[in-house]
Amino acid sequence: METVPVSFNEGIKKILLLDYTGAISDFTRTIEAEPDNVAAYNNRGFAKNKLNDTTGEMEDYTKAIDIDPLDETALYNRGVAKVKLRDF
């Protein structure tokens, strides 16, 4: 069975290779294993942003904020996504 750090690290590698679809899959596996992994939600949101899935990225950043209301990355990125959706 794949360990969480492996899927998370693979997701990071795929982002660096611009393979956003693959990164989303890897971060989803990380989230399935560790549902409170804020970094996985933030990175999956980033990958969704790169694929112009603004609604999906908003959902991921909101979940990250639900887990950690003080996570600055998620707060900032959700704010940017809200502007793109004209949700303010």
Backbone torsions as a table, in degrees:
resi	resn	phi	psi	omega
1	MET	NA	138.9	-178.9
2	GLU	-72.0	137.6	178.2
3	THR	-85.1	157.4	-178.3
4	VAL	-58.2	-48.4	-178.8
5	PRO	-58.0	-32.3	179.7
6	VAL	-64.9	-48.9	-179.1
7	SER	-65.6	-37.1	178.5
8	PHE	-64.9	-48.5	-179.8
9	ASN	-64.0	-36.7	176.3
10	GLU	-63.5	-38.4	177.2
11	GLY	-61.3	-42.9	177.6
12	ILE	-61.5	-45.5	178.8
13	LYS	-58.9	-42.0	-178.3
14	LYS	-68.1	-35.0	174.4
15	ILE	-61.3	-44.4	179.7
16	LEU	-63.1	-27.9	178.0
17	LEU	-91.0	5.1	-179.5
18	LEU	65.3	22.5	176.4
19	ASP	-94.6	77.3	-173.0
20	TYR	-70.3	-35.3	177.7
21	THR	-64.1	-44.8	177.0
22	GLY	-63.9	-38.5	178.8
23	ALA	-63.1	-42.2	178.4
24	ILE	-59.0	-42.9	178.7
25	SER	-61.5	-44.7	-179.5
26	ASP	-65.6	-44.0	180.0
27	PHE	-68.3	-30.9	175.9
28	THR	-64.1	-41.7	176.9
29	ARG	-62.5	-39.8	177.8
30	THR	-61.8	-45.0	-178.9
31	ILE	-65.2	-37.6	178.0
32	GLU	-62.0	-36.6	-179.4
33	ALA	-82.4	-33.1	-177.9
34	GLU	-134.3	83.6	-174.5
35	PRO	-62.0	-15.6	179.5
36	ASP	-103.8	21.3	-178.3
37	ASN	-82.9	95.5	-176.7
38	VAL	-60.8	-41.2	-179.0
39	ALA	-61.9	-36.6	178.8
40	ALA	-66.0	-41.8	177.0
41	TYR	-64.3	-42.6	179.1
42	ASN	-62.2	-45.1	-178.8
43	ASN	-70.1	-36.8	176.3
44	ARG	-66.2	-38.7	175.5
45	GLY	-60.5	-40.7	177.5
46	PHE	-60.7	-45.7	180.0
47	ALA	-63.6	-40.1	177.6
48	LYS	-64.5	-36.8	175.9
49	ASN	-58.8	-43.9	-178.6
50	LYS	-65.4	-22.4	177.3
51	LEU	-98.2	12.9	179.0
52	ASN	61.0	30.8	175.0
53	ASP	-97.5	73.8	-174.7
54	THR	-64.5	-39.1	178.0
55	THR	-63.2	-43.3	178.9
56	GLY	-64.1	-41.1	179.4
57	GLU	-66.6	-38.3	177.0
58	MET	-59.3	-43.2	179.6
59	GLU	-61.6	-42.4	-179.4
60	ASP	-68.2	-43.4	179.5
61	TYR	-66.4	-36.5	177.6
62	THR	-64.4	-41.5	178.1
63	LYS	-63.5	-41.6	177.9
64	ALA	-60.4	-40.6	179.3
65	ILE	-69.1	-36.9	175.8
66	ASP	-58.9	-38.9	-179.1
67	ILE	-75.1	-44.8	-178.3
68	ASP	-135.6	92.5	-176.3
69	PRO	-61.0	-12.6	-179.4
70	LEU	-104.2	8.8	-179.1
71	ASP	-70.9	107.5	-174.5
72	GLU	-64.8	-36.1	-179.9
73	THR	-62.6	-48.5	-179.6
74	ALA	-65.3	-40.9	179.5
75	LEU	-61.7	-46.5	-179.9
76	TYR	-64.6	-50.3	-176.5
77	ASN	-64.3	-36.1	176.9
78	ARG	-66.3	-37.2	176.5
79	GLY	-61.2	-43.0	177.9
80	VAL	-63.7	-42.5	179.3
81	ALA	-64.3	-38.6	178.4
82	LYS	-62.3	-38.6	177.6
83	VAL	-63.4	-43.9	179.6
84	LYS	-60.9	-36.9	-179.8
85	LEU	-86.0	-2.4	-176.0
86	ARG	58.2	38.8	-178.4
87	ASP	-106.9	77.9	179.6
88	PHE	-144.9	NA	NA
